[in-house]
């Protein structure tokens, strides 16, 4: 479900509370379609949030139990298509973790650029409990986020951690009281949405591309990106707004 929260701010709401927002095959396909609609809009920031008590319990294991091996692979592929598209989204994304984020639910959150969670949320990659492994990006994204040893501890034990611990190790931007979660997330989104869309997308592109580049090449790409921004209408508007002591009106051009 796609919701408009404010000018330039959209939210995808996972809406299967009776199944803790688990990712079934059709659910994953619909989420991918909804994500594409959000990307095609004029939104500047996208939030992902769960309905009910959970953010997302991961793959729908009740649905998967009745599948054969080929169907299980197709189910996992559908989840991967959605999560990879979320990771590749050009606009900034924020996971609003209102409750348990387990397995594939944790991987949805990892695919976002920023993560806020309620204090009582539990976060983990529980696949080893049922003889599986994370299969939607966590083995690659989690070590890059928090380091190898901590990532391996979380994945090998399969034990969820508290939001406080997740914030302490850098998995979350912040853990906040549940009643303040939406307020904090919307405030963060509003600040980001007020910035130049061109600059936001350039920063995101440079940061993620830089993971796979030598420092020298990453710095060269940063300089090239800066030149594109300095030649933009948004930068002209930003300079004018600064001189005139008013908020800038960015257009993304």
Phi and psi in degrees as a GROMACS rama.xvg file:
@    title "Ramachandran Plot"
@    xaxis  label "Phi"
@    yaxis  label "Psi"
@TYPE xy
-102.974  125.579  UNK-2
-120.881  143.923  UNK-3
-95.7522  119.247  UNK-4
-94.9082  -34.3456  UNK-5
-167.23  175.465  UNK-6
-59.5615  119.035  UNK-7
82.8147  2.65981  UNK-8
-123.648  117.718  UNK-9
-114.564  157.824  UNK-10
-136.413  129.871  UNK-11
-92.6867  123.215  UNK-12
-105.715  119.698  UNK-13
-70.8958  123.198  UNK-14
-129.318  55.6029  UNK-15
-127.845  61.1899  UNK-16
-59.7944  -28.876  UNK-17
-68.9995  -17.26  UNK-18
-119.308  24.1927  UNK-19
53.4025  35.4151  UNK-20
57.51  32.974  UNK-21
-63.1614  151.273  UNK-22
-92.5983  92.2682  UNK-23
-79.2339  174.708  UNK-24
-61.8607  -54.1182  UNK-25
-67.6052  -36.7192  UNK-26
-59.5218  -43.9609  UNK-27
-63.5914  -40.6024  UNK-28
-64.5221  -42.1719  UNK-29
-66.2166  -37.7899  UNK-30
-63.0967  -39.6364  UNK-31
-63.4801  -42.689  UNK-32
-63.5453  -41.8237  UNK-33
-64.4432  -40.7351  UNK-34
-61.0232  -43.0703  UNK-35
-62.0966  -37.5259  UNK-36
-63.8242  -41.1439  UNK-37
-64.6898  -42.8454  UNK-38
-64.9037  -36.3724  UNK-39
-76.1954  -12.3472  UNK-40
-80.0796  -175.333  UNK-41
-94.6383  19.0643  UNK-42
-63.2385  147.187  UNK-43
-105.822  -21.333  UNK-44
-142.562  143.164  UNK-45
-126.296  130.056  UNK-46
-106.926  149.321  UNK-47
-122.374  126.289  UNK-48
-142.053  150.114  UNK-49
-92.1661  158.231  UNK-50
-103.253  139.952  UNK-51
87.1544  -146.4  UNK-52
-86.0155  -13.9236  UNK-53
-120.572  152.859  UNK-54
-76.8352  -60.8122  UNK-55
-167.686  127.842  UNK-56
-84.8642  2.65217  UNK-57
97.7144  -158.198  UNK-58
-60.0193  144.611  UNK-59
-75.0973  98.493  UNK-60
-73.6642  -27.6242  UNK-61
-65.4705  -40.9458  UNK-62
-68.4561  -40.7068  UNK-63
-68.8216  -28.873  UNK-64
-59.0864  -31.3121  UNK-65
-88.7647  8.11231  UNK-66
-97.5133  152.817  UNK-67
-87.0876  -179.512  UNK-68
-60.4585  -40.9062  UNK-69
-66.3251  -39.2352  UNK-70
-68.6614  -36.6096  UNK-71
-62.9621  -40.9631  UNK-72
-64.7089  -40.3395  UNK-73
-65.9935  -37.9463  UNK-74
-61.6111  -48.3184  UNK-75
-62.2357  -37.906  UNK-76
-62.8883  -39.2738  UNK-77
-64.3926  -40.6658  UNK-78
-63.3409  -43.6525  UNK-79
-62.8866  -40.6079  UNK-80
-59.2904  -45.4249  UNK-81
-64.2475  -49.3524  UNK-82
-67.2515  -39.4052  UNK-83
-66.8324  -38.3398  UNK-84
-64.2121  -36.0719  UNK-85
-64.3806  -44.4538  UNK-86
-63.3983  -32.7183  UNK-87
-87.3925  -4.74462  UNK-88
-56.3632  132.439  UNK-89
-71.7568  -24.7982  UNK-90
-89.2312  154.935  UNK-91
-61.8907  142.422  UNK-92
-126.759  145.806  UNK-93
-131.208  124.788  UNK-94
-85.7727  125.416  UNK-95
-107.22  95.5448  UNK-96
-90.8771  94.899  UNK-97
-83.0439  -13.9452  UNK-98
-164.314  -152.686  UNK-99
-55.0677  131.274  UNK-100
-125.062  95.8893  UNK-101
-122.269  146.807  UNK-102
54.1581  -123.17  UNK-103
-60.1496  -24.4724  UNK-104
-67.1942  -38.9885  UNK-105
-64.4032  -36.9955  UNK-106
-68.8714  -33.1759  UNK-107
-60.6103  -46.3358  UNK-108
-63.7274  -39.8491  UNK-109
-64.6847  -28.0776  UNK-110
-75.5781  -12.7731  UNK-111
-84.15  160.474  UNK-112
-78.9356  -31.9439  UNK-113
-138.076  155.112  UNK-114
-140.198  126.558  UNK-115
-119.276  144.771  UNK-116
-139.107  151.332  UNK-117
-69.5351  149.197  UNK-118
-56.971  -31.824  UNK-119
-91.6787  6.41672  UNK-120
-72.5135  147.371  UNK-121
-116.599  136.954  UNK-122
-128.398  132.55  UNK-123
-173.555  167.612  UNK-124
-116.919  97.157  UNK-125
-97.8439  13.1972  UNK-126
-60.0179  -35.2923  UNK-127
-65.2345  -18.0384  UNK-128
-66.3121  -26.3172  UNK-129
-116.365  18.5248  UNK-130
81.1104  18.934  UNK-131
-114.081  -175.005  UNK-132
-132.798  159.767  UNK-133
-58.5105  134.685  UNK-134
-132.524  20.4466  UNK-135
-135.556  38.835  UNK-136
109.122  -11.9472  UNK-137
-66.9284  -34.2003  UNK-138
-64.3913  -19.9031  UNK-139
-102.334  -39.584  UNK-140
-80.1283  -39.2692  UNK-141
-64.2696  -46.5103  UNK-142
-60.4545  -34.471  UNK-143
-67.9179  -26.4285  UNK-144
-84.917  -43.1042  UNK-145
-125.266  0.361546  UNK-146
97.6515  158.79  UNK-147
-66.4889  -48.88  UNK-148
-63.3092  -46.8785  UNK-149
-66.4655  -39.7033  UNK-150
-62.967  -43.2663  UNK-151
-64.5727  -39.1494  UNK-152
-58.2151  -46.7868  UNK-153
-64.5619  -43.3634  UNK-154
-76.7065  -41.2177  UNK-155
-71.2569  -37.6067  UNK-156
-78.3715  -30.5858  UNK-157
71.4706  13.9614  UNK-158
-94.6933  125.333  UNK-159
-65.2108  155.771  UNK-160
-118.871  159.913  UNK-161
-74.621  162.028  UNK-162
-61.8676  -36.8594  UNK-163
-61.7989  -44.4181  UNK-164
-65.9844  -40.2284  UNK-165
-61.5367  -38.999  UNK-166
-69.266  -37.6059  UNK-167
-62.6865  -37.0772  UNK-168
-94.5316  3.67583  UNK-169
90.0644  9.14839  UNK-170
-75.3742  -30.0626  UNK-171
-114.175  150.478  UNK-172
-71.984  -36.2689  UNK-173
-165.607  151.527  UNK-174
-113.786  130.325  UNK-175
-133.042  160.864  UNK-176
-55.2643  141.037  UNK-177
-55.7855  -37.3362  UNK-178
-70.4146  -13.2976  UNK-179
-106.108  -1.10742  UNK-180
-59.1623  -52.4688  UNK-181
-63.463  -40.9106  UNK-182
-59.2437  -45.5549  UNK-183
-67.2779  -41.5252  UNK-184
-65.7328  -42.3257  UNK-185
-67.473  -36.1102  UNK-186
-65.6885  -43.0098  UNK-187
-62.4957  -44.6608  UNK-188
-62.2268  -38.6907  UNK-189
-65.1348  -40.7875  UNK-190
-63.8742  -47.5642  UNK-191
-62.8346  -41.777  UNK-192
-65.3169  -20.3904  UNK-193
-79.5577  -8.63999  UNK-194
-89.3006  169.309  UNK-195
-65.2531  123.867  UNK-196
-57.1828  -36.2224  UNK-197
-62.4236  -45.7781  UNK-198
-66.1666  -40.5283  UNK-199
-59.9113  -47.1563  UNK-200
-68.2183  -35.7632  UNK-201
-66.5725  -43.1448  UNK-202
-61.429  -47.4658  UNK-203
-60.6191  -45.1484  UNK-204
-61.2902  -44.7939  UNK-205
-66.1898  -41.6119  UNK-206
-63.108  -48.9121  UNK-207
-73.4324  -37.283  UNK-208
-64.2645  -33.1635  UNK-209
-65.3114  -22.8984  UNK-210
-59.5893  -30.6977  UNK-211
-102.729  10.3719  UNK-212
-119.752  150.411  UNK-213
-61.7293  152.411  UNK-214
-54.9317  -43.6135  UNK-215
-60.1993  -43.1344  UNK-216
-70.5912  -36.9002  UNK-217
-61.7894  -41.7711  UNK-218
-66.0558  -36.2732  UNK-219
-64.0766  -41.9717  UNK-220
-65.9701  -34.9119  UNK-221
-61.8204  -43.7565  UNK-222
-63.1295  -39.6958  UNK-223
-64.9997  -40.2652  UNK-224
-64.7326  -39.687  UNK-225
-61.8191  -40.2939  UNK-226
-62.3198  -37.9807  UNK-227
-63.8932  -41.2817  UNK-228
-68.993  -41.6851  UNK-229
-63.7038  -23.6398  UNK-230
-91.273  3.91293  UNK-231
-88.1843  158.916  UNK-232
-66.5993  -33.2859  UNK-233
-62.8614  -36.7745  UNK-234
-68.85  -39.1589  UNK-235
-59.8718  -44.4845  UNK-236
-64.795  -39.69  UNK-237
-62.5385  -41.4148  UNK-238
-64.699  -41.4629  UNK-239
-65.3349  -43.7783  UNK-240
-63.3512  -39.1258  UNK-241
-62.4845  -45.4034  UNK-242
-66.1684  -34.4007  UNK-243
-92.6662  0.472583  UNK-244
56.8592  51.5372  UNK-245
-138.535  161.505  UNK-246
-66.7454  139.138  UNK-247
-72.8875  155.054  UNK-248
-116.979  86.4617  UNK-249
-79.3022  145.658  UNK-250
-118.994  -10.6087  UNK-251
85.9569  12.5674  UNK-252
